[in-house]
Amino acid sequence: MSSATKQGSASSAAIWSALIAIYIVWGSTYLAIRFAVETMPPFLTAGFRFLIAGGVLYIFRRLRGDKAPLRLEWRSAAIVGLFLLVGGNGGLMWAEQRVVSGIAALLIASVPLWIALLDSLRPGGRRPDRWVIVGVLAGFAGIIILIGPAQLIGIEGQVDLVGAVVLLLAALAWAAGSLYNRGAKLPDSPLLGTGMEMLAGSLGLFILGTVTGEWGQMEITSFSTRSLLGFAYLVVFGSWVGFASYVWLLRVAPTMLVSTYAYVNPLVAILLGSLLAGEAMTPRVILAAMFILGSVVLITLRNPATSKGATTEKTPAISGND
């Protein structure tokens, strides 16, 4: 579908309203996650989030007449859910117990870097041109600036190394899941496929939460109001409003325009973290943001398919904050 054909089916005002909604909603989910995990266990919280969000999407689409998924489609959804929601979102939820939301958003923004690398390594994958290589190198330079020791880079302040490593592994999981999603056998309905991925991912998160002993922390009376509101925000806005807007945009707007969320969301996350949670915007964070987001812009401009979800598949890959 050409950009001209897409744009002709919706007004510019509607497109920009939906795009701004994605910027704000998905950019703010990092702070909502931070609030949620203050008093709620990360893996089980994510599991319940995707059980509710995915269950509603699945039931809604089945009631609207979508066919029952095939066993092969469930298997594909389970694999995507394992990478994107267990590895990706589960890692993000856990890491935000140790790393502030703005920095978490910056490290997760490295997903296009990992996609470019993994895509170049797989058989039949896309080989990066020199500008994509420059973008990847700039992105990793930004990561070193953000998490490297002060003695190495000459800038004070340091990010929790364990949390940062988990976030990078989460970004790598999202990249792998996004690449697998491109050729996966999934339903024609994007919302049905996404609901299936969320349900499969929730099962994996419940298993992970059980293995790590989180059920002993599931005492509702100990959950703060802020954590409960953060959880509700993630379900309603992050998983429903944000993703519905995103799927609609993929149908009516140029993919390149939709992919801009990949580098706008971290800026929103940093700003909201500073304004609402007192997170410091240090010289280290600002410099790292310039490198990482600059690299994401360069990579997505040269190869839009490296954006976390800027694809034309039937079921677009779930973003980290859906």
C-alpha positions in Angstrom: 0.0 0.0 0.0 1.5 3.3 -1.0 1.8 6.3 1.2 -0.5 8.3 -1.0 -3.2 5.6 -0.8 -2.8 5.3 2.9 -3.1 9.1 3.6 -6.1 9.3 1.4 -8.1 7.1 3.8 -7.8 9.4 6.8 -7.5 13.1 7.6 -4.1 14.6 8.6 -5.7 15.8 11.8 -6.8 12.2 12.7 -3.4 10.8 11.8 -1.5 13.3 13.9 -3.9 13.0 16.8 -3.3 9.2 16.9 0.5 9.7 16.5 0.6 12.2 19.4 -1.4 9.8 21.4 1.2 7.0 20.8 4.0 9.5 21.7 2.4 10.4 25.0 0.9 7.0 25.9 3.8 4.8 25.1 6.3 7.3 26.3 4.6 7.5 29.7 4.3 3.7 30.2 7.9 3.6 31.4 7.0 5.8 34.3 3.8 3.8 34.9 6.0 0.6 35.1 8.3 2.3 37.6 5.3 3.2 39.8 3.8 -0.3 39.4 6.9 -2.2 40.5 7.4 0.0 43.6 5.1 -2.3 45.5 4.1 -5.0 43.0 6.2 -8.0 41.9 7.4 -7.4 38.3 6.7 -10.7 36.5 3.3 -11.5 38.0 2.3 -7.8 37.5 3.2 -8.1 33.8 1.5 -11.5 33.6 -1.8 -10.1 34.9 -1.5 -7.1 32.7 -1.2 -9.2 29.5 -3.8 -11.7 30.7 -6.4 -9.0 31.1 -5.4 -7.0 28.0 -4.9 -10.1 25.8 -8.0 -11.8 27.0 -10.2 -8.8 26.2 -8.6 -8.4 22.7 -9.0 -12.1 22.0 -12.7 -12.3 23.1 -13.5 -9.0 21.3 -12.2 -10.2 18.0 -13.8 -13.7 18.3 -17.1 -12.1 19.0 -16.6 -9.9 16.0 -16.4 -13.0 13.8 -12.7 -13.8 13.6 -12.1 -17.5 13.1 -10.6 -19.7 15.8 -6.8 -19.7 15.4 -5.0 -22.7 14.1 -2.6 -24.7 16.2 0.3 -23.4 14.1 -0.9 -19.8 14.7 -0.9 -20.4 18.5 2.6 -21.8 18.3 3.8 -18.7 16.4 2.0 -16.5 18.9 3.6 -18.3 21.8 7.1 -17.9 20.3 6.5 -14.2 19.7 5.0 -13.7 23.2 8.0 -15.5 24.7 10.5 -13.1 23.1 8.6 -9.9 23.3 6.6 -10.1 26.5 8.5 -12.6 28.7 12.0 -11.6 27.6 11.3 -8.0 26.6 8.6 -6.6 28.8 9.4 -9.0 31.7 13.0 -7.8 31.6 12.0 -4.2 31.5 9.6 -4.6 34.4 12.3 -6.3 36.6 15.0 -3.8 35.6 12.9 -0.8 36.5 13.3 -1.9 40.1 16.9 -0.8 39.8 17.0 1.7 36.9 14.9 4.9 36.6 12.3 5.1 33.8 14.1 7.6 31.5 17.3 5.6 31.4 15.3 2.4 30.9 13.5 4.0 27.9 16.9 5.0 26.4 18.3 1.5 26.7 15.1 -0.1 25.3 15.4 2.4 22.4 18.4 0.4 21.2 16.0 -2.2 19.7 16.5 -1.0 16.1 20.3 -1.4 16.6 19.9 -5.0 17.6 17.4 -5.6 14.8 19.9 -4.3 12.2 22.6 -6.5 13.6 20.5 -9.7 13.9 19.0 -9.1 10.5 22.5 -8.8 8.9 23.5 -12.1 10.5 20.6 -14.3 9.6 20.4 -16.2 6.3 18.7 -14.0 3.7 18.7 -11.0 6.0 19.3 -7.4 5.0 22.9 -6.3 4.9 23.4 -2.9 6.4 24.8 0.0 4.3 27.5 2.2 5.7 25.1 4.7 7.2 23.3 1.9 9.1 26.7 0.8 10.3 27.5 4.3 11.5 24.2 4.4 13.3 24.9 1.1 15.0 28.3 2.3 16.1 26.9 5.6 17.4 24.2 3.8 19.3 26.6 1.5 21.0 28.8 4.5 21.8 25.8 6.1 23.5 25.2 2.9 25.5 28.8 3.0 26.7 28.4 6.6 27.7 25.3 5.8 29.6 26.5 2.7 31.5 30.3 3.0 31.4 32.3 3.8 34.5 33.0 7.5 35.2 36.7 6.8 34.9 36.3 5.6 31.4 34.2 8.4 30.0 35.0 11.3 32.3 31.4 12.0 33.3 30.1 11.6 36.8 27.2 9.4 37.7 26.6 5.7 36.9 23.7 3.5 36.0 23.1 0.2 37.9 25.1 -2.2 35.8 22.9 -5.3 36.5 19.7 -3.4 35.6 21.3 -2.0 32.5 22.5 -5.4 31.3 19.0 -6.8 31.8 17.5 -3.9 29.8 19.9 -4.6 26.9 19.0 -8.3 27.0 15.4 -7.3 27.0 16.0 -5.1 23.9 17.8 -8.0 22.3 14.8 -10.3 23.0 12.5 -7.7 21.4 14.7 -7.5 18.4 14.7 -11.3 18.0 11.0 -11.5 18.5 10.3 -8.7 16.0 12.4 -10.5 13.3 10.6 -13.8 13.9 7.3 -12.0 13.8 7.9 -10.9 10.2 7.6 -14.4 8.8 5.4 -16.0 11.5 2.1 -17.7 10.7 -0.4 -15.5 12.5 -4.1 -14.6 12.0 -5.1 -12.0 9.5 -6.6 -9.9 12.3 -3.8 -7.8 14.0 -5.9 -7.5 17.2 -6.6 -11.2 17.4 -3.0 -12.0 16.8 -1.9 -9.5 19.4 -4.4 -10.9 21.9 -2.9 -14.4 21.4 0.6 -13.2 21.9 -0.4 -11.4 25.1 -2.1 -14.5 26.4 0.8 -16.7 25.6 3.2 -14.2 27.1 1.2 -13.9 30.2 1.5 -17.7 30.8 5.3 -17.4 30.4 5.4 -14.5 32.9 3.3 -16.4 35.4 5.7 -19.3 35.2 8.6 -17.0 35.6 6.9 -15.3 38.6 6.3 -18.7 40.2 9.9 -19.8 39.7 11.2 -16.6 41.3 8.8 -16.9 44.3 6.7 -13.8 43.5 3.4 -15.3 44.7 4.5 -14.6 48.3 4.6 -10.9 47.4 1.1 -10.8 46.0 -0.6 -9.2 48.9 -3.1 -6.6 47.6 -3.2 -4.8 50.9 0.5 -4.0 50.5 0.1 -2.5 47.0 0.2 1.3 47.0 -2.4 3.4 45.2 0.3 4.7 42.9 1.3 1.1 41.9 -2.3 0.1 41.3 -2.9 3.2 39.2 0.3 2.5 37.3 -0.9 -1.1 36.6 -4.3 0.1 35.4 -2.7 2.7 33.2 -0.6 0.0 31.6 -3.6 -2.2 30.8 -6.0 0.5 29.6 -3.7 3.0 27.8 -0.5 1.1 27.1 -2.1 -2.2 25.9 -5.5 -1.0 24.5 -5.5 2.7 23.6 -1.9 2.8 22.4 -1.9 -0.4 20.4 -5.3 0.3 18.8 -4.0 3.7 17.7 -0.8 2.1 16.4 -2.6 -0.6 14.4 -4.9 2.0 12.8 -1.9 4.2 11.9 -0.2 1.3 10.2 -3.2 1.0 7.9 -3.6 4.7 7.0 -0.3 6.5 7.5 3.2 6.2 5.9 5.3 3.6 7.8 8.2 6.0 8.1 5.9 8.5 9.9 4.6 5.8 12.3 8.1 4.6 13.1 9.0 8.0 14.6 7.6 6.8 17.9 10.8 4.8 18.3 12.8 7.9 19.0 10.1 10.2 20.3 9.0 7.9 23.1 12.3 7.9 25.0 12.3 11.7 25.0 8.8 11.7 26.5 9.9 9.2 29.1 12.9 11.2 30.1 10.8 14.4 30.4 8.0 12.8 32.4 10.5 11.0 34.6 12.2 14.3 35.4 8.9 16.2 35.9 6.8 13.7 37.8 9.4 11.4 39.5 12.4 13.8 40.1 14.7 11.7 37.8 17.9 13.7 37.1 18.7 14.7 33.6 22.5 14.6 34.0 25.1 15.5 31.4 25.7 11.7 31.0 22.0 11.0 30.2 21.7 14.0 27.8 24.9 13.0 25.9 23.9 9.3 25.8 20.4 10.3 24.5 22.0 12.3 21.7 24.0 9.3 20.5 21.4 6.6 21.0 18.4 8.5 19.6 20.5 10.0 16.8 21.5 6.4 15.9 17.9 5.3 15.9 16.9 8.1 13.6 19.7 7.2 11.2 18.9 3.5 11.2 15.2 3.8 10.8 15.5 6.4 8.1 17.9 4.1 6.1 15.9 1.0 6.9 12.4 1.6 8.3 11.9 -2.2 8.9 14.2 -2.0 11.9 11.6 0.0 13.9 10.1 -2.2 16.6 6.8 -2.4 14.8 6.9 -0.4 11.6 6.0 -3.3 9.4 3.2 -4.2 7.1 2.6 -7.7 8.5 -0.9 -8.9 9.4 0.1 -8.8 13.1 2.7 -6.1 13.8 5.2 -6.9 16.5 4.1 -5.7 20.0 6.2 -2.9 21.2 7.8 -3.0 24.6 5.3 -0.9 26.2 2.1 -2.1 24.6 
